[in-house]
Amino acid sequence: MIPPRPPYWQALPRPALATSENVGRLVLGREAREVGQLMPRLFNLCGAAQGAAARLALGLSSSESTADLTQEILRDHLMKLCLTWPRMLKLTPRPLPADWQVGGAALLWALFDGSFPDTPEALDAALDRGRGIAPVFSALRESIRPGLGAAPALPLPTSETVFVTSSLENSVAARQVSHPVLRATEALRGRDLYWRALARVFDLADAALGRMPAPRKVGAGRAVVPAARGAYAVEATVQDGLVTSFRRVTPTDHLLADGGILMSTLAGLSASDRDMIPLVLDILDPCAPLDIRPRMAREMADA
């Protein structure tokens, strides 16, 4: 039996200072309060979520409110829907809706310049009307052929498995996998890149309406916090006020795991999908820098 050829595309992580290993080494022996203050400053992305997870795990009172975490999620989602994806699709970017930080039904109305489409039929009607961000999703649907980059249905993270860096669906889509629009889209196209992009708008709706999972402690020195890319998990121990162990697991750890979402997505892309790579990477949204490159011809031949 001839073994399958490896994917044409491969992901090469770029050097990064704030890796989980480096952060762990950096905080060991420091005062817990200092570490709690340091964590959000180390990261440009999801700083509020990472700070909240660290403080919960360290047994400190959290300075981040639910509103802080919600605004962080809203901001990241809106940046993609209104600015980043329109530019990548050669559409005119839109300013973020007025008073977006407040959330609520008014924000959802502003997104589509009308009723928020919460069913498959309503979404089709909204895309036909073409108002608000609807042209973004029409363009995504046209640009992403059905099944492109579809990944298998991976297990959803639990309070235990989220701390294990294995192949899990720790993503925005994990929170929306049961939404009627996501279920209908999966039935037609699989868990492809369009399915993942759609999850972003319904996750935004949950954030706007106060339906995000609450930050929670899940055992001694363990905490899980929702973020714009999935769920952050931190486990830590403190002795005499000093941090003696510290470990964080991010959605990107699960994204990059062997057999994870990134590997499965790249396996579904061919050389002709070269122009799609920037959009693919932006939809998957790793919080660590990556280069997606073709495998070397010799490596392909050897395989």
C-alpha positions as CSV (number, residue, x, y, z in Angstrom):
1,M,0.0,0.0,0.0
2,I,1.4,3.4,-1.0
3,P,1.5,5.8,2.0
4,P,-0.3,9.1,1.5
5,R,1.8,12.0,0.3
6,P,2.4,14.7,2.9
7,P,0.5,18.0,2.6
8,Y,1.9,20.5,0.0
9,W,1.9,23.2,2.7
10,Q,3.8,23.3,6.0
11,A,3.7,25.6,8.9
12,L,6.9,27.0,10.3
13,P,6.7,28.8,13.6
14,R,8.7,32.0,13.8
15,P,10.9,32.8,16.9
16,A,8.8,34.4,19.6
17,L,9.8,35.7,23.0
18,A,6.5,35.1,24.9
19,T,6.3,31.3,24.4
20,S,4.6,29.3,27.1
21,E,8.0,27.8,28.1
22,N,9.7,31.2,28.2
23,V,6.8,32.7,30.2
24,G,7.0,29.9,32.7
25,R,10.7,30.4,33.3
26,L,10.3,34.1,33.5
27,V,7.8,34.1,36.4
28,L,9.2,31.3,38.5
29,G,10.4,32.7,41.9
30,R,8.5,36.0,41.5
31,E,5.8,37.2,43.9
32,A,2.4,36.1,42.8
33,R,1.0,39.6,42.8
34,E,3.9,40.7,40.5
35,V,3.1,37.9,38.1
36,G,-0.5,38.7,38.1
37,Q,0.3,42.3,37.0
38,L,2.9,41.2,34.5
39,M,0.9,38.7,32.4
40,P,-1.4,41.1,30.6
41,R,1.6,43.3,29.8
42,L,3.5,40.5,28.1
43,F,0.9,39.9,25.4
44,N,-0.5,42.2,22.8
45,L,-3.3,39.7,22.1
46,C,-5.9,38.7,24.6
47,G,-4.1,40.5,27.4
48,A,-7.3,40.8,29.6
49,A,-8.0,37.1,29.2
50,Q,-4.5,36.0,30.0
51,G,-4.3,38.3,33.0
52,A,-7.6,37.0,34.4
53,A,-6.6,33.4,33.9
54,A,-3.3,34.0,35.7
55,R,-4.8,35.8,38.6
56,L,-7.5,33.2,39.1
57,A,-4.9,30.4,39.0
58,L,-2.7,32.2,41.4
59,G,-5.5,32.8,43.8
60,L,-5.5,36.6,43.4
61,S,-8.4,38.9,43.1
62,S,-8.8,39.8,39.4
63,S,-8.6,43.4,38.2
64,E,-10.3,42.4,34.9
65,S,-14.1,42.7,34.9
66,T,-16.4,40.6,32.8
67,A,-16.9,43.8,30.8
68,D,-13.1,44.0,30.1
69,L,-13.1,40.4,28.8
70,T,-16.2,41.0,26.7
71,Q,-14.9,44.1,25.1
72,E,-11.6,42.4,24.3
73,I,-13.6,39.6,22.4
74,L,-15.9,42.2,20.7
75,R,-12.9,44.3,19.6
76,D,-11.0,41.3,18.1
77,H,-14.1,40.0,16.3
78,L,-15.1,43.4,15.0
79,M,-11.6,44.1,13.7
80,K,-11.8,41.1,11.5
81,L,-15.3,41.5,10.3
82,C,-15.1,45.3,9.6
83,L,-11.5,45.9,8.7
84,T,-9.2,42.9,8.2
85,W,-11.3,40.6,6.1
86,P,-12.8,43.3,3.9
87,R,-9.3,44.4,3.0
88,M,-8.2,40.9,2.3
89,L,-11.2,40.4,0.1
90,K,-10.7,43.7,-1.7
91,L,-13.9,45.2,-0.2
92,T,-14.2,48.6,1.4
93,P,-13.5,48.4,5.1
94,R,-16.2,49.7,7.5
95,P,-15.6,51.7,10.7
96,L,-16.4,49.8,13.8
97,P,-20.1,50.5,14.9
98,A,-20.6,53.5,17.2
99,D,-20.5,52.6,20.9
100,W,-19.5,49.0,20.0
101,Q,-18.0,48.6,23.5
102,V,-21.6,48.7,25.0
103,G,-22.6,45.6,23.0
104,G,-26.2,44.7,23.2
105,A,-28.9,44.4,20.5
106,A,-28.0,47.7,19.0
107,L,-24.5,46.4,18.0
108,L,-26.0,43.4,16.3
109,W,-28.5,45.5,14.4
110,A,-25.6,47.7,13.2
111,L,-23.6,44.7,11.9
112,F,-26.2,43.9,9.2
113,D,-28.0,47.2,9.1
114,G,-31.1,45.3,10.1
115,S,-32.2,42.2,12.1
116,F,-29.4,39.9,13.1
117,P,-29.6,36.7,11.1
118,D,-29.8,33.9,13.7
119,T,-31.1,31.1,11.4
120,P,-29.8,29.7,8.1
121,E,-32.8,31.2,6.3
122,A,-32.3,34.6,7.9
123,L,-28.6,34.5,7.0
124,D,-29.3,33.7,3.4
125,A,-31.8,36.7,3.3
126,A,-29.2,39.0,4.9
127,L,-26.6,38.0,2.4
128,D,-29.1,38.7,-0.4
129,R,-29.8,42.1,1.0
130,G,-26.1,42.9,1.1
131,R,-26.2,45.4,3.9
132,G,-23.6,46.0,6.7
133,I,-21.1,43.2,6.9
134,A,-23.1,40.9,4.7
135,P,-20.9,41.5,1.6
136,V,-17.9,40.1,3.6
137,F,-19.6,36.8,4.1
138,S,-20.9,36.7,0.5
139,A,-17.3,37.2,-0.6
140,L,-16.0,34.6,1.8
141,R,-18.6,32.1,0.6
142,E,-17.6,32.7,-3.0
143,S,-13.8,32.7,-2.3
144,I,-13.8,29.6,-0.1
145,R,-14.9,26.6,-2.2
146,P,-17.1,24.2,-0.2
147,G,-14.9,21.9,1.9
148,L,-11.7,23.9,1.5
149,G,-9.5,23.2,4.5
150,A,-12.2,21.2,6.2
151,A,-11.0,19.6,9.4
152,P,-12.4,16.5,11.1
153,A,-14.7,17.0,14.1
154,L,-12.2,17.1,16.9
155,P,-13.2,16.8,20.6
156,L,-14.3,19.9,22.3
157,P,-12.2,21.0,25.3
158,T,-13.3,20.1,28.8
159,S,-12.1,21.4,32.2
160,E,-9.5,18.6,32.1
161,T,-8.5,18.3,28.5
162,V,-8.0,22.0,27.9
163,F,-4.8,21.7,29.9
164,V,-3.4,19.0,27.6
165,T,-1.7,20.2,24.4
166,S,-3.4,17.7,22.1
167,S,-5.6,18.1,19.0
168,L,-8.8,19.7,20.3
169,E,-11.4,22.1,18.8
170,N,-10.3,24.9,21.2
171,S,-11.4,27.8,19.0
172,V,-14.1,30.3,18.4
173,A,-16.1,27.6,16.6
174,A,-16.0,25.4,19.7
175,R,-18.3,27.8,21.4
176,Q,-20.7,27.9,18.4
177,V,-20.6,24.3,17.2
178,S,-24.3,23.8,18.1
179,H,-25.6,27.0,16.6
180,P,-28.2,26.3,14.0
181,V,-26.3,28.2,11.3
182,L,-23.1,26.4,12.1
183,R,-24.8,23.0,12.1
184,A,-26.5,23.7,8.7
185,T,-23.2,25.0,7.2
186,E,-21.3,21.9,8.5
187,A,-23.9,19.6,6.9
188,L,-23.3,21.3,3.6
189,R,-19.6,22.0,3.6
190,G,-18.0,20.3,6.5
191,R,-16.0,22.2,9.1
192,D,-14.3,24.2,6.4
193,L,-12.8,27.7,6.5
194,Y,-16.1,29.3,5.7
195,W,-17.7,27.5,8.7
196,R,-14.9,28.8,10.9
197,A,-15.4,32.4,9.6
198,L,-19.1,32.2,10.3
199,A,-18.5,31.1,13.9
200,R,-16.9,34.5,14.5
201,V,-20.1,36.5,13.9
202,F,-22.2,34.3,16.2
203,D,-19.5,34.4,18.8
204,L,-19.6,38.2,18.6
205,A,-23.4,38.0,19.1
206,D,-23.0,35.9,22.3
207,A,-20.4,38.4,23.6
208,A,-22.6,41.4,22.8
209,L,-25.6,39.8,24.6
210,G,-23.6,38.7,27.7
211,R,-23.6,35.0,26.9
212,M,-19.9,34.3,27.1
213,P,-18.8,31.5,29.5
214,A,-17.7,32.9,32.8
215,P,-14.0,32.8,33.9
216,R,-13.8,29.9,36.3
217,K,-11.5,28.0,38.6
218,V,-11.4,24.3,37.8
219,G,-9.4,23.0,40.7
220,A,-6.6,24.1,43.0
221,G,-4.3,26.4,41.0
222,R,-6.2,26.0,37.7
223,A,-8.3,28.5,35.8
224,V,-10.0,28.6,32.4
225,V,-11.0,31.9,30.8
226,P,-12.8,32.6,27.5
227,A,-10.9,34.7,24.9
228,A,-11.2,35.8,21.3
229,R,-9.5,32.7,20.0
230,G,-11.0,30.0,22.3
231,A,-10.2,29.3,25.9
232,Y,-7.0,30.1,27.9
233,A,-6.0,27.7,30.6
234,V,-3.4,28.4,33.3
235,E,-2.2,26.2,36.2
236,A,0.1,27.5,38.9
237,T,1.3,26.9,42.4
238,V,2.4,29.4,45.0
239,Q,4.4,28.9,48.1
240,D,5.1,31.6,50.6
241,G,3.8,34.1,48.2
242,L,6.2,33.1,45.4
243,V,5.3,31.3,42.2
244,T,6.8,27.8,42.1
245,S,5.2,26.5,39.0
246,F,3.4,28.2,36.1
247,R,2.0,26.8,32.9
248,R,-0.4,28.2,30.3
249,V,-2.1,26.4,27.5
250,T,-3.5,28.6,24.7
251,P,-5.9,27.9,21.7
252,T,-2.8,28.2,19.5
253,D,-1.2,25.2,21.4
254,H,-4.2,23.1,20.4
255,L,-4.3,24.6,16.9
256,L,-0.7,23.6,16.2
257,A,-0.9,20.2,17.9
258,D,-0.1,17.1,15.9
259,G,-3.3,16.2,14.1
260,G,-4.8,19.5,15.1
261,I,-6.8,22.1,13.2
262,L,-3.9,23.7,11.4
263,M,-2.4,20.4,10.2
264,S,-5.8,19.2,9.0
265,T,-6.6,22.5,7.3
266,L,-3.2,22.5,5.4
267,A,-3.8,18.9,4.3
268,G,-6.8,20.1,2.4
269,L,-5.0,22.9,0.5
270,S,-3.1,22.4,-2.8
271,A,-0.5,24.4,-4.6
272,S,-3.2,26.3,-6.5
273,D,-4.5,27.7,-3.2
274,R,-1.4,29.8,-2.7
275,D,-3.3,33.1,-2.9
276,M,-5.6,31.9,-0.2
277,I,-2.9,31.4,2.4
278,P,-3.1,34.9,4.1
279,L,-6.9,34.5,4.5
280,V,-6.5,30.9,5.7
281,L,-4.1,32.0,8.4
282,D,-6.3,35.0,9.4
283,I,-9.3,32.8,9.8
284,L,-7.4,30.2,11.9
285,D,-6.0,33.2,13.8
286,P,-3.0,31.8,15.7
287,C,-1.6,34.1,18.5
288,A,1.9,33.1,17.6
289,P,3.7,34.1,14.3
290,L,3.7,31.4,11.6
291,D,5.0,31.1,8.1
292,I,3.1,28.9,5.7
293,R,5.4,27.6,3.0
294,P,5.4,24.8,0.4
295,R,7.4,21.8,1.3
296,M,10.7,21.4,-0.5
297,A,10.5,19.3,-3.7
298,R,13.1,16.8,-2.3
299,E,11.1,16.4,0.9
300,M,8.0,15.7,-1.1
301,A,9.9,13.1,-3.2
302,D,11.4,11.4,-0.2
303,A,8.0,11.1,1.4
